[in-house]
Amino acid sequence: MPKAKYTPAKRQRRKKVLKKAKGYFLGRSKLYKKARETVRRAMVYAYRDRKVIKREMRALWVIRINAACRQCGITYSKFINGLKKLKIELDRKILSDMAINDQPAFTKLVEEVSKSK
């Protein structure tokens, strides 16, 4: 009796990989071996970049807060230090949003920090 090469489980595994490789260039989307390598690498990048995007967003928020602070005549570090001393617990995401969308409230916050020195 001949050896069964393509069992249902193996076929499903292959189909799953090829489905993830849809849209890749040339053989990377058609040939199982190439697709498997490419999909594995893509998954590694996806995992890594889920962490990187958090880093990049925090850096963007800091840049925005710093720009808004400097318009009000204070540095970012003094502003954040002042917020901690006043026990105002607003995270950088909210502060960044305030700096962009609610300028008067952000200015008032900066004034509070400046007074507390």
C-alpha positions in Angstrom: 0.0 0.0 0.0 1.4 3.4 -0.9 2.3 5.9 1.8 -0.2 8.7 2.3 1.6 12.0 1.7 -1.2 14.5 2.0 -3.3 13.9 5.1 -6.0 16.4 5.9 -4.0 18.0 8.7 -1.0 18.6 6.4 -3.2 20.1 3.7 -4.9 22.4 6.3 -1.5 23.5 7.5 -0.3 24.3 4.0 -3.6 26.1 3.1 -3.3 28.2 6.3 0.2 29.3 5.4 -0.6 30.0 1.8 -3.7 32.0 2.8 -1.4 34.2 5.0 1.0 34.6 2.1 -1.7 35.9 -0.2 -0.5 39.0 -2.1 3.2 38.3 -1.7 5.5 38.7 -4.7 6.0 35.8 -7.2 6.7 32.4 -5.6 6.4 33.7 -2.1 2.6 33.5 -2.4 2.4 30.3 -4.5 5.2 27.9 -3.3 4.7 26.5 0.1 8.4 26.5 1.2 9.0 30.1 0.2 5.6 31.1 1.6 6.4 29.5 4.9 9.7 31.3 5.3 8.2 34.7 4.3 5.1 34.3 6.6 7.3 33.3 9.5 9.5 36.4 9.0 6.4 38.6 8.6 5.0 37.3 11.9 8.3 38.1 13.6 8.2 41.6 12.3 4.5 42.0 13.3 5.3 40.9 16.8 8.3 43.2 17.1 6.5 46.2 15.6 3.5 45.9 17.9 6.0 46.9 20.6 7.8 49.6 18.4 4.5 51.4 17.6 3.9 52.0 21.3 7.4 53.5 21.6 6.9 55.7 18.6 3.6 57.0 19.8 5.0 57.9 23.2 7.8 59.8 21.5 5.3 61.7 19.3 3.2 62.7 22.4 6.4 64.0 24.1 7.3 66.0 21.0 3.8 67.5 20.8 3.8 68.4 24.5 7.2 69.9 24.3 6.2 72.1 21.4 3.1 73.3 23.2 5.1 73.9 26.4 7.7 76.0 24.6 4.9 78.2 23.2 3.9 78.9 26.7 7.5 79.6 27.8 8.4 76.4 29.8 10.4 73.4 29.0 8.9 69.9 28.8 11.0 68.5 31.7 10.0 71.3 34.0 6.4 70.9 33.0 6.3 67.2 33.7 8.2 67.7 37.0 5.7 70.4 38.0 2.8 68.1 37.2 4.3 65.4 39.4 4.8 67.8 42.3 1.2 69.0 42.0 0.1 65.3 41.9 -1.7 65.9 38.6 -1.9 62.4 37.0 -2.5 63.0 33.4 -0.7 60.7 31.0 1.2 61.9 27.9 -1.5 60.8 25.5 -4.1 63.0 27.2 -1.7 65.9 27.5 -0.8 65.7 23.8 -4.5 65.7 22.9 -5.0 68.7 25.1 -2.1 70.5 23.5 -3.6 70.1 20.1 -7.4 70.3 20.6 -7.8 72.3 23.8 -5.1 75.0 23.9 -6.7 77.2 26.6 -6.9 74.3 29.1 -3.4 73.3 28.3 -2.2 76.9 28.8 -4.0 77.0 32.2 -2.3 73.8 33.2 1.1 75.3 32.3 0.3 78.4 34.3 -0.6 76.2 37.4 2.8 74.5 37.0 4.6 77.8 36.7 2.9 79.2 39.8 3.9 76.2 41.9 7.7 76.8 41.5 
